[in-house]
């Protein structure tokens, strides 16, 4: 089955999904733009996409889908996949 996602058209990549959320990287059009990690709660009640982390290089969801690792510059952060904001982010123990 196909479902339309209620987000405006844009430059999206790295789509990931958990039981409750859809995640992706969004990039504005133009030169020297930055990516944002975006989140959409999977619900039937008027879902709204929100930005979790600004200026993200990349991210990867854990195998159990409970956390993801975000790379921002040279730093890595661990974030719970059900977090409503990146305020719950904690620096990961690995550094580049």
C-alpha positions in Angstrom: 0.0 0.0 0.0 1.0 3.6 -0.6 0.3 6.5 1.8 0.9 10.1 1.0 3.1 11.8 3.6 1.9 15.3 4.6 5.2 17.2 3.9 5.9 19.8 1.2 8.0 18.8 -1.8 11.8 19.1 -1.1 15.2 17.6 -1.3 15.0 14.6 0.9 17.4 11.7 1.6 18.1 8.9 4.0 14.5 8.0 4.8 14.1 5.8 8.0 11.1 4.6 9.9 10.3 3.3 13.4 7.0 2.1 14.8 6.0 5.7 15.6 8.1 8.1 13.5 9.4 8.8 10.0 12.9 10.4 9.8 14.8 12.0 6.9 17.4 14.5 6.0 16.1 17.7 4.3 18.2 20.1 2.4 17.2 23.5 1.2 17.8 24.5 -2.4 20.8 26.7 -3.3 24.5 26.8 -2.7 26.1 26.0 0.7 22.9 24.8 2.2 22.8 22.7 5.4 20.8 19.5 6.1 18.3 19.2 8.9 17.2 15.9 10.5 13.4 16.0 10.3 10.8 13.9 12.1 7.2 13.1 11.5 5.0 11.2 14.0 3.0 8.5 12.3 -0.5 9.2 13.4 -3.9 9.8 11.9 -4.3 13.1 13.8 -2.9 16.0 11.7 0.8 15.0 11.8 3.3 17.9 11.5 6.9 17.5 10.5 9.5 19.1 12.8 13.2 19.6 12.8 15.1 17.6 15.4 18.7 18.7 14.6 20.1 21.5 12.4 23.3 21.3 10.3 23.5 17.5 10.2 26.1 15.7 8.1 24.5 12.3 8.4 22.6 10.0 10.7 22.0 6.3 11.2 19.3 4.5 13.0 20.3 1.6 15.4 19.3 -1.9 14.5 16.7 -2.0 17.3 15.3 1.4 16.0 15.4 2.9 19.6 18.2 5.4 19.0 20.1 7.0 16.2 23.6 8.4 15.8 23.8 11.9 14.4 27.0 13.4 13.0 27.2 17.2 13.3 30.5 18.6 12.2 33.2 16.4 13.8 31.0 15.4 16.7 28.6 12.5 17.1 25.4 12.5 19.2 23.2 9.7 20.4 19.5 10.6 20.3 16.4 8.5 21.3 14.3 7.8 18.3 11.1 8.8 20.2 12.7 12.2 21.3 10.5 15.2 20.6 13.6 17.5 20.4 17.3 17.1 20.2 17.7 18.5 23.7 17.8 14.8 24.7 20.9 14.4 22.7 24.0 13.2 24.5 27.5 13.2 23.0 28.5 9.7 21.9 31.7 8.2 23.2 33.2 7.9 19.7 34.8 10.9 18.1 36.4 11.2 14.7 
